[in-house]
Amino acid sequence: MGAQSDADKLFERGLELRREVLGPEYVDSSLANANDFMMAFQRITTEWAWGYAWPREGLSKKTRSMINLAMLTALNRSNEIKLHVRGALRNGLTVEEIKEVLLHATVYCGIPAGLDAFKAANAVLEEEGAFKKDEQS
């Protein structure tokens, strides 16, 4: 058996971290449901984002989650915000920290983008039971 390629090493390292942050159910489902066309995307995102960028030592996973939420707000990507709110919770962000990141992003990205981000995040936080009873009144 030949040596593992650099791309394969990035994929394996990325797959482990991707499962840790986004949850194995989501990641394994994404891979299992990918046809040949979509598998090219699964490989590149796993290799580049999760195998190269996320494991670097310069920023914590918590900080990377904060940055992702802000960037996804700027890009107005509600579905990805939902995914990364779950990841942010796994990476140790509190509801208050998620709220502050989204408020800060709203100031720079605009009210419509902020509203979409807040709605997406709120839906996930409710699903995850992240709010205390007194936070919902």
C-alpha positions as CSV (number, residue, x, y, z in Angstrom):
1,M,0.0,0.0,0.0
2,G,1.4,3.4,-1.0
3,A,2.0,6.4,1.2
4,Q,-0.9,8.6,2.0
5,S,-1.0,11.8,-0.1
6,D,-0.9,15.3,1.5
7,A,-4.5,15.8,0.4
8,D,-5.6,12.5,2.1
9,K,-3.8,13.6,5.3
10,L,-5.6,16.9,5.3
11,F,-8.9,15.2,4.6
12,E,-8.5,12.7,7.5
13,R,-7.4,15.5,9.9
14,G,-10.2,17.7,8.7
15,L,-12.8,15.0,9.0
16,E,-12.0,14.4,12.6
17,L,-12.2,18.1,13.5
18,R,-15.3,18.7,11.3
19,R,-17.1,15.9,13.1
20,E,-16.0,17.4,16.5
21,V,-17.3,20.9,15.7
22,L,-20.3,20.2,13.5
23,G,-21.4,16.9,14.9
24,P,-20.8,13.4,13.4
25,E,-24.4,13.0,12.3
26,Y,-24.3,16.1,10.1
27,V,-20.9,15.3,8.6
28,D,-21.5,11.7,8.0
29,S,-24.8,12.4,6.4
30,S,-23.2,15.0,4.2
31,L,-20.6,12.5,3.0
32,A,-23.1,9.6,2.7
33,N,-25.5,11.7,0.6
34,A,-22.8,13.1,-1.7
35,N,-22.8,11.9,-5.3
36,D,-19.6,12.0,-7.3
37,F,-20.3,15.7,-8.2
38,M,-20.9,16.8,-4.7
39,M,-18.1,14.7,-3.2
40,A,-15.6,17.1,-4.9
41,F,-17.0,19.8,-2.7
42,Q,-17.0,17.6,0.4
43,R,-13.3,16.8,-0.1
44,I,-12.3,20.4,-0.7
45,T,-14.1,21.9,2.3
46,T,-12.9,19.1,4.6
47,E,-9.3,19.4,3.4
48,W,-9.0,23.2,3.2
49,A,-11.4,24.5,5.9
50,W,-11.2,21.7,8.4
51,G,-7.9,20.1,7.6
52,Y,-5.8,23.2,7.0
53,A,-7.4,26.3,8.5
54,W,-9.3,25.1,11.6
55,P,-6.5,23.2,13.2
56,R,-3.9,25.9,13.0
57,E,-2.6,27.1,16.4
58,G,-3.0,30.8,15.9
59,L,-6.7,31.0,17.0
60,S,-8.8,28.9,19.4
61,K,-11.8,27.0,18.1
62,K,-14.0,29.4,20.1
63,T,-12.5,32.4,18.3
64,R,-12.9,30.7,14.9
65,S,-16.5,30.1,15.7
66,M,-17.0,33.8,16.5
67,I,-15.3,34.8,13.2
68,N,-17.4,32.4,11.2
69,L,-20.6,33.7,12.7
70,A,-19.6,37.3,11.8
71,M,-18.5,36.3,8.3
72,L,-21.6,34.3,7.6
73,T,-23.8,37.2,8.8
74,A,-21.9,39.4,6.3
75,L,-22.5,36.9,3.6
76,N,-26.2,36.5,4.7
77,R,-25.9,32.7,4.8
78,S,-28.7,31.7,7.2
79,N,-28.3,27.9,6.7
80,E,-24.6,28.0,7.5
81,I,-25.3,30.3,10.5
82,K,-27.5,27.6,11.9
83,L,-24.8,25.0,11.4
84,H,-22.1,27.1,12.9
85,V,-24.3,28.2,15.9
86,R,-24.4,24.5,16.8
87,G,-20.6,24.4,16.3
88,A,-20.2,27.5,18.4
89,L,-22.0,25.9,21.3
90,R,-19.8,22.9,21.0
91,N,-16.8,25.2,21.0
92,G,-17.8,26.8,24.3
93,L,-19.6,30.0,23.2
94,T,-22.4,31.1,25.5
95,V,-25.7,32.4,24.2
96,E,-24.6,35.9,25.4
97,E,-21.3,35.6,23.3
98,I,-23.3,34.5,20.2
99,K,-25.6,37.4,20.7
100,E,-22.8,39.9,21.0
101,V,-21.0,38.6,17.9
102,L,-24.3,38.9,15.9
103,L,-24.9,42.4,17.3
104,H,-21.4,43.5,16.4
105,A,-21.8,42.0,12.9
106,T,-25.2,43.7,12.5
107,V,-23.6,47.1,13.0
108,Y,-21.1,46.5,10.2
109,C,-23.2,44.3,7.9
110,G,-26.6,46.0,8.2
111,I,-30.0,45.4,9.8
112,P,-31.3,43.0,7.1
113,A,-28.3,40.7,7.4
114,G,-28.3,40.9,11.2
115,L,-32.0,40.1,11.3
116,D,-31.6,37.0,9.2
117,A,-28.6,36.0,11.4
118,F,-30.5,36.5,14.6
119,K,-33.5,34.5,13.3
120,A,-31.3,31.6,12.3
121,A,-29.4,31.6,15.5
122,N,-32.5,32.0,17.6
123,A,-34.1,28.9,15.9
124,V,-31.0,26.8,16.7
125,L,-30.7,28.1,20.3
126,E,-34.3,27.2,20.9
127,E,-33.9,23.8,19.4
128,E,-30.8,23.1,21.5
129,G,-32.5,24.3,24.7
130,A,-29.8,26.9,25.1
131,F,-32.0,29.6,26.7
132,K,-32.8,29.6,30.4
133,K,-36.4,30.1,31.2
134,D,-35.9,33.7,32.3
135,E,-34.2,34.5,29.0
136,Q,-37.3,33.7,27.0
137,S,-39.8,35.9,28.8
